[in-house]
Amino acid sequence: MKTILKFAFILFLVNLVAASILAATYNITKSKIEEQVRLAQEQALKQVMPEEIADRLESVEKDGVVQYWKAFKGNSSQPNGYIFIAKKYGYSSVIETMVGMKKDGTFTGLRVISQNETPGLGVKIAEPSFTKQFINRNVSELELSKNNIHAVTGATISSRAFLDSIKSSSIEMLKNKDE
């Protein structure tokens, strides 16, 4: 019985030390990680909404959470476009895409900000060769076909999820933009 208690105590100490090291590492790196996330979001915002279309962004929040951004040019009080995040489950993960769109529904830029699709296949939806097909296209024109938007070969589910998410989110954005 003493041996069991001794091993239990040693196991407790090892776990206590490991948990303490993990907690300390988290506290040290937390602010650095948050800063990296903020910088990545800032870079994505600039990438999806070029400066010639908008030079000022204004976030629209609900309950302290950013719902979307309005994009303005110069001193205009009317937005030229919007930036929002579209999400949909693909083949193996939720695909999150930051979308820049003019107020007429024409895409200015797209950037996949989170996905965990199949390496070598589904991950190709994040590559410029796929996303650039959407630039300067109106949401009403989007269809996955031979003549319009070309799916990533071998990753039709991921391609369809990407297309469906930006299309449905864009339509919803245009419908509710004044709320």
N, C-alpha and C positions, 0 to 999 in steps of 0.2 A: 504494500500500500504506500509506503514511503517513497518507493521508486516512482510510482505513478504520479504522486504529488510533485516530486522533484522535476520530472519531465514536463508536467503541466506548467509548473512555474517557469521553467526555462523557455518553453514554447511561448508563454505569455510575455516574457521579457523580450524575446526575439521579435514578436509581433508588435510590441510597444515601440521598440527602437525603429523598426521598419515604418510603422505608421507615422512616427514623429519625423523621420527623414522625409517621407512623402509629403506631409503637411508643410514642412519648412520649404521644400522645393516648390510646392504650389504657391506659397505666399511670396517667395522670391520672384517667381516667373509670371505671376498673375498680371501685373501691370504691363510687363513687356509683351505678353500675348495679346492683351486688350489693345495696346498701341499698334501692334502688327495688324490686327483685325481692322482697326480704324483706318490705317493707311491703305490696306487692301481695298476697303470699301470706297475710300476717296479716289483711288486709282480707277476702280471699276466705274464709278460715277462719271469720271472724266472721259473714260473710254467709250461709254455708251451714249453720251450726249456731247458732241463736238462743240467747241467754243463758237464756231460760226453760227450755230443755231441758238445756243444759250450760254451766257457767261455768269449766270447767277442761279443758284438752286435754293429752294425753300422747302423744308420738310413739312409734311402734313402728318400729324401724330394723333393717335387715338389711345387714350389710357396710357400715355407715356411711351408708346411704341410707334415707330415710324411706319406709316402705311404706304406712302409713296412720296416722291419729290416733284415739285412743280419747277419747270425750267423757264427762266426769263432771259430776255436779251435786252441789254441796256437798262433804261429806266422804265420800261414797259410794266404796266400793272397786270397785263394779260399774259398768261403763260404761253410760250411757244410749243411746249411739249411736257412730257411727263417721264419719270423714271420710276419703275416699280420692280418688284421681285415676283417672278412666276415660279410656281412649284408644282411638280407632279411626280408620282412614282413611276420610274422607268422599269428596266428589267430587274435590277437588283438594289436600287436605292432611290431616294427622293432626289430629283434633279432640280436645283435652284438656279435660276437664271435671272440676271439683272438685265432689264430691258429698257432701252431708251426709245421714245416714240414721240413724233410730232403730234400736234393736236388733231391732225387729219387722219391719224392712224398709220402713218408711214414710219417704219422702223429706222432709227438712226444708229443703233448699235445694240449688240447683244453680247453678254459675257456670262458663261457658266461659272458660278461662284462656288457651287458645291455639288458633287456627284460622286458616286462610288460604283460606277458601272463596270462591266467586264473589261479588264485590262486588254489592250490591243484591239478591241472592237468598240464597245459602247463608249469608252472614254473619248473616242474620236469626235463626239458631238461637241466637245469643248474646243476643238481645233478651229482656227480661222477658216480653213477650207470648207467647213460645214456652216459656220455661223454667218459668214459673209454673204451667203445666198439670200439672207433675209433683209440685208441693208437696202434701203430705198424701195422696199416693197411695202405695199399697204396690207394691213391685216386681212382685208376682204379677198386678197389674191392668193392666200396661202393654202396650198394643197400638196400633200405628199404624193408626187407622181413623177413620171419620166420627163414631163415638160415643164414642171414648175420647181418644186423643191426636191432635191435628190437626197434620199436617205443614205445613211452610212451603210455600206455593204456589210451584211452580217449582223447589223445592229438595228433592225427595223423597229423593234419595240422601243429602244432608247430614242431613236429618231422621232417616232410617232409621239412619244411622251413629251419630248422637247417641243415639238410643233404644237401639240394640243395645249400644253401649258401656256405657251406665249400667246396663242390665239385666243383661248378663253379668258385669260387674264387681261389681254388687250381690249377685248370687247367689253368686259366688265369695267375696265378703267375708263373707256370712252363713255360708257353709259352713266357712270357715277362720278365723273370728274368734278362736277360742280357741288357735290355734297360736302 
